[in-house]
Structures are given as C-alpha cells and as structure tokens.
C-alpha cells in the first residue's frame, strides 16, 4: 500500500458515528424530558455492548479503510463488496520490505468494517463472492499456526515476583502477578477489580476476602462469573496474602484495587491502572528474572505478555480439565486446551498403545 504524501488526497474527517440518528425517538413521537433521558441511556447501553478496547480497534479499522478508499479514488459508503475484496487483497500483499498482514489481523479488519457499516445503518454481506472467495484464498495461501504467548509456569512466577522490590509499588505489582496467575485472569479483569460491589461506575468486578481465600466476581467476556483463589502454601507465594498486604499498606478501603503510585513509590493514588501496565509488568519481570535467557532479549520479551499469566495457570494446574475450564470461564474444553501449553504432550503414547 503506497502511503507516500504525493499519493494521498487531502485529509478529511470521517463522519462521526450517527448514534443520534440510529438510537433516537421515532419521528412521529414528540420528545419529553423523560424520553430524552431514556434515549441518552439507550445510547450509553449501546456503547457498552462491546468492550472499550474492541470499539477502539474497530474504529481504527474503519478509519484505515476509509483512508484507503479515498487514496484509491472512492468512498467507503455505501458498502462495495468489490472494493472490500480489493482492500483485503492489498492488506495481504507484501509492499517492498513490508510483509502482508497476518490472516488473523485481516479477519479482524473485516470484522471492524462490518461493525463500522452497522454503526452507519448498512449491512456488510461477508458471504458475497468478492469478499468470501478472496478471504478464502488468503487463508489458503497465507494462513499459519497461531502464535501463542509463552506460558509463565510456577517456578517462573516465583522468580518474577522475587525480582520485585518491597516498596509500595513492589507490593502492588507482586499482588498483580500472583493474583493474575492464580486466577487465570485477563489483564483487563485484573485492573478492572474494585474492592467492593458497585464502588465505581467503570468496575469490572469486585473482591471478597475470606478466611480460606478470595472470591472474585467478574464481569467477563462470557458474562458474570466467580473465581475462587485459595491461599497458597507460603506467604511468599500466596496471592491472597499479597493482595492483603497491598490493600493494607496502600490504605485502600474503597474503589479500584490496583491504582497508580506516586513517583517515589510511597503513596497510592486514586487513578485505576491501565491494562497495559500488566503487559509491561510481565515483560519487565521476565527480563529481570532472566527467563528464557537462551534467547536474545528482544525475542524472549516478545514471547511473553499479560496473557502468559492466564496460559500459565492453565498449563501448570494439575487438576481435572473441567476445573480449569470453569476457572478460566471457557465455554468449551477445546478453548481450554489451547491455553495448556505443552501440558499434555506425550502423556498418552498411541504409538506404543498400537503395538509399535
């Protein structure tokens, strides 16, 4: 794709999403204070129908496609299956030294276009031959096995938390790593926790600390679920103890559980942490603990992310698969097995079982 300045038309703002038009009173109904407030609430609910990160990604996908259309002398509206097929082809095609996009990314871009058209009152027919045939060909030619992040195993997580200092910031990050690992949590689920139910409007769940452990009530991708996190075998490795220590010394008794700290690391501030903090924390402690030291630093850091905690729990927990599936909130055992990095390899040797 040629994005050099001489090939670009003048920048134009994409029309804003027509929320006011798509969610509004019918033309024949007279407005009133109560109905207008209900319209505002309905728009809020519509915006909350998909995760904020998903909305941001889809909005970026739409902006990229709209810009591509204008560079090529057309408009994104109304939907043109022929042009969308060419757009997908361009995404998959290498340009100079740059490789084409991965198949998963192209599929995500197409989903973003479907979302963008729906927001603007149009329907994108993904089964149209100009789209479906091109996408099928891209998959056949360019599809690769999924690149999964490395799982953080039990000995890894202990080395990672051992690399943290014992100041307030270290207490917080230790609790994040241990709770995220023991709970098999997504990074958004970690930072979305409040101490109590309905403490904040943007809460993603809350914590209840009991004698035997902690119960997390999470508003997850698949709906509300409870996650039980039992106490560990020692205080050094116990996620519940780490959480209690952080809450005590940070003097948190209301609102977000994991918040920013002052520059000197001595005071907890009120701002909820971003989920990007979890990803950066995992990479930093992987480096400081020397995990996968057989690889160059850039390669080994690329292997790990916030999802490594979730995969680590699934791979390390030596219990019936059903318990792991329930803990992670997966709808199918097949999805759980994708997270169990190498756990079950060669446990059953069908070669020997077949008599060889």
N, C-alpha and C positions, 0 to 999 in steps of 0.2 A: 504494500500500500504506500503510495507516494504522498507524503505529507509535507513536502518542501513548500516554503512560503509562496513561491511563484505559481504553484498549482492550487492554491487554496483560494476560495472565494472569500469575500469579506465576512467576518464573523457576525452571526445573527443569534439572538437569544431564541432558544426553543420555547414555544408557547408553554406557559405553566400548565400543570395538570389541572384539568377542569373539574376539581372537586365540587365547586359551587354549582356547576351545571349537572353533574352526574348524580349528586345527592342533594336534592332540593325539593321544595314543595311542588306538587303538580300545578300546572299553570292555572287550573280552574279553582284552586283553593286559596283563599285570602290568608295572608300571613297574620300572625299574632305573636305576642311575646313568648307564650309557651311553645308554640310550634317552631318559632325561630330558634329557641334554645334546644329543642329536640333535634332540629337539623344540624346544629353545631355539634351536639353529642354524637349523632349518627356519623358525621364526618370523622370525629375522633375515633370511633369504633372501627370505621373503615380503614383508617391509617394504621390501627393496631392489628389488623387482620393478618399481616405478615410482620416478621421481625424487622427491627430497625436496620440491622446490617443488611438484610435481604433487600429492603427498599432502597438503601443507598447503592447497592451493587446493581440492581435493576435500573435505577435512574442513570447510573454511569453507562450502562449498556445502551440505553436509549439515546443518550447524548452522543455516544460514539457512532451509532448507526445513523443518526440524523446528520451528523457532520460528514460521514462517508457519502450519504446520498447527495448532499449539496456539492461536495467536491466533484461528484460524478454527474452533476447537472440535472438532478431530480429532487423530489421532495419525499419525506418519509410517509406522508399521508396523501391519499388513503393507502392501505397496505397493498403492495405489489409482490406476489409470490415470485415473479421472475427476478425482480431486483434483490429480494431477500436471498434467493438461491445464489445470485452472483456475489452478494455480500459474504455468505458463508464460504464460497469458493475463495474469495480474497483472504479471509481470515485463515484458511488452511494453507494458503500458498506462501512459500518462503519468498522473502524480498531481500536481495543482496545477501548479507551475512545473517540476517534475522530469520529464524525458523518460523514456520507457521504455528498458529496456536494449537495447543493440545485439544483433543476431541472433547474432553470434559469441559474445557473452557468455552469451546464453540457451542456446545449444547446449553451451557449456562447463558451465553449471549442470546441464544434463540429464545430461551425462557424469558429473558429480560425484555425481548421485543414483544413477546406475547403479553407480558404484563403491561408494557407501555401502550400497546394498542388497546388493551382492555380499559386502561385508565382514560383513554380518549374516545371511548364509545365504539371501538371497532373490534372485530374478531379476526384473529390470525389463524388460518387453516394450515396447521403444520403437516396435514396429510396431502396437501397439494403436491403434485408430482415435481414441480420446480423446486420445492423445498425438501420433500421426503427423499426423492431419488438422489439429490446432491448430498444430503446428510448421510444417507446410507453408504454412498461411495466414499465419503470422507472417513467414515468409521472403518470401512473395509480396508482402506489403504493406509490409514494413519493411526488407527487405534493401538494403544499399548496397554500392558497391565497397569492397574492403578498404582501410583506411587504413594506408599503409605509411610507415615512418620514412624520413626523408631519408637518402640515401647520403652518406657522407663521402668525397670524391674526393681524389686525390693531393695537389693543391695545398692542400686543406682540412686534411688530416692534418699537412702540414708546418707550416702556420700554427698549428695546435693545439699541436704539440709545442714550437714556438718560444715559446709563451706560458708555458711551464713554467720554474720556477727550476732552478738547478743544485745544489741541496742534495740530500740523500739521498732525500727524498720525491719531488723532481722527477725524479731518475734512475729511481726505481721507476715513476712514472706515465708517463714517456716510454717506458719499455720496455713497459708495458701497452698503450699506444695503438699503438705501432709493431708489436708482436708480434700484437695482436688484429687489426690491419688487414691485415698481410701474410699472416697465417694464415687470415683469414676466419673467426675463431673466435667462438663464442658466449661470452657473458660468464662463464658457469659453467665453460667449458673453460679460459678464461684463469686464473681464480683457483684452479681445481682442479689445476693443474700442480704436480708435485713435481720436485725436481732429479734424483732417481734413482728407479729402479723399486722400488715397494713401500716407499718411505720412510715413508709414513703409511697408516693404515687407510682414511682418507677420500679418498685420492688419486683424481683423475680422469684421471691420465696422468703422463707424465714427459718430460724434455727431454734430448736428447743433442746437444751442440755439437761440430760437426766443422769442418774447415778451410773447406769450401765453404758452410757454413750450419748450420742447426739442424734436427733431426728431432724432431717432437713425436709421441708415441704417446698417443692419446686414447681414453678410454672414452666414446664419444659416444652420442647418442640412437639411432643406427643400428648401434651395435656398435663394436668396436675399429677404429681407422683410424690411418694415419700421415699426417702433414702435413709436407711439406718446405718450409722457409723459407730461401731463398737469401740471401746477403749483398747489401746494397744498393750503389748506385753511389757513395755517400759515407758517411762515418761519421755525419754529422748525420741521415741518413735511414735508416740501416741498422738493422733490428730486432734482428739478432743482436749487433751491437756494443752497442746499447742494453741488451740483456739481459746481456751480459758485464760491462758497466760496473756495472749494478745488483748483480749477484751478487758482484762483486769488492769494492765499497765497502760493501755490506751484510754482507759476510763470511758469505754463505750457502753452505754446502757440504753441506747435508742438509735434507730436509723440504720444506715448501711453498716455492715460488719467490717468490710475491708475498705479503708479510706486512705487518702494520701497522708504523708507526714511532713513536718517542717523540714527545711533544708538541713538542719543539724540533726534530724532524726530523733528528736526528743519529745515532740508533741504530735498528737494525732489531729488532723484537720477534718473538716466536715465533708469534703468532696469525695464522692464514691470513685474508686479506681476504675479505669477503663479496662476492658478485657484484654487489650493489647499488653497491659502490664504483665499478665500471666505468661503470655508467649515470650516476652523479653526476659522474664524471670527464669523460665525454664532454660532458655538458651544460655543465660549468664551463668547459672549454677552448673549446667552441663560442662561448660568451659572450665569453671573454677574447680570442679570435682575431677576433671581430667577424663571424662567418659569418652570412649572411642578414640583414645589417644593415638591409635594406629593410623588415623586419617588426618589430612591437613585440616586446619581449624575451620576454614570456610565450608568444607564438605561435611564435617561432623556436626557443625551447628545447623546446617541445612536439614539434617536428618531428624532434628527434634523440634517440637513446637508444643503449644499448650495441649494439643490432643494426645501427646505422648503420655500424659498422666492417665487419661481415660483408657488408652490402649494398655498401659502398664498394669492397671488393676485387672483388666480382663485376661491378660496373659499370665499373671502371677497367682491369682486366686485359685488354689487347688480345691475347688468345690464343684458340686454338680452344676452343669452349664445353665440349668434353669434359674439358679440363684443369681448367676452373673447377668443373665438376660434381664431379669426383673430389676436388679440393682441399676443397670445402665438404662433401663426404660426402653429397651428394644422391642419392636413388635414381632420380630421373628428371630429364631435361633440362628438363621443364616447370617443376619446382620451382626450378631454377637460373635460369630466365628471369624468374621473379617477383622475384628479387633484383637483376636487371640493370636498375636504374632508368634508363630512357630511353636505354640504351646503343645499341640497335639501331633507334631511331626513324628512319624515312625513309631508312635505308641502301638499302633496295630500294623503288623508286618504281614500284608496279604501275600507277599512272595513266599514266605515260609509257610503261611497257612495253606497256600495252594500246593505245597509239597516240593518246592524248589529250595 
